């Protein structure tokens, strides 16, 4: 059986699945239920020193659904905890005492003043928690107070506050980064320079999910008004994967531990984050949609996949995909693949033909000898794989690479083995420029 025990910056947990700082980790009752369900750790909902945090008493979430009503993303306008600080601290202490094998990390957000950070760090350290996560990412409700994304969007502030926190405590410090920035590498570099033990990302994406066309108020609507909120869930996963990979392959942050966040719903999502360099993952929307027991499927799925592929532990595949992430100019422009349609699987819906005919390269027939039949016209196919993505039948259309010696009927060029090492081939403009 694969060993899925996790050791993230010295914080041990029985598996790499943590609940992210959010409503599911707002109180002892929730966290205990989560641990009973099997979660390896939690990041407690963000604490602050301000005693006047007041959340709205109306709708807090906007949503985006797929055609089958499956939840694709949530937009939330909820602030940090509005429960008293001491109540949270007492509960954290009890939870850590009763569940010593689980990771308990505390999310923090206070004004950008060194004394405030030193004060709350001392109080958190007394709970016995395993570490802290600095919330530099919340895009709504707190930035006007100089907190959340107001810090996360300024690398100098990230470095400064991280130094303050590291000087106040010996606890592991994780810096949570905002995606609402042009280049995620700069805040990650700042966190590392400030002494952060790790970074976590992504926090939520600033967004408005919809507008009520009767009241003309953004959703969620509070007494006829709406505000931008933080977007999370499956829809943000591609953004999160890209940013995790950017940090993992940046020479200045390479080796910096990463906790991956953003749309993790299945074991496969978690494995993808870890393959791109994340040491563990944090989950929120999936738990809010399906309940805490979803972790059972995540654990079983990850273990089964690792057993099937021969991965003895998490380290055996963590970061394995990073060397295969490259810049566009290094892609092999002599690689050729063509679409193939399995006629036995084809249900004759015609979506591949319409998509290709109307918007791409007119490379799929609709009839053959007067019979409704969809086949690839190799002389026109550029291998774009749009047909694969619009086909409703999994595996019906596949991309098949041409082997050395085969002729690309579109260009008339013979695929040659000499192009195998494209990164150093003289026809590669990047290689030629380097010479």
Protein Blocks (a to p, Z undefined) as FASTA:
>chain_A
ZZfbdceehiacfbfcdcdddfklmbfklmmmmmmnopabdcdddddfblkbccdfbdfb
dcdddfkopafbdcdfbdcdfbdfklmmmmmmmmmmmmmmbccdddddddfdfklmmmmm
mmmmmnopabdcddfkbfghjlmnopajllmmmmklmmmmmmmmmmmpccdcdddddfbb
fblmlmmmmmmmnopabdcddddddddfbdcfklopacddeehiacddddedjklmmmmm
mmmmmmmmmmklgoiacddeehiabfklmmmmmmnopabdcdfklmmmnojklmmmmmmm
mmmmmmmnopablklmgoklmmmpccfklpcfkbccdddddfklpgolommmmmmmmmmn
opacfbeghiacddddfklmgolommmmmpmbghkaccddddehiacfknopacdfklmm
mmlgfklmklmmmZZ
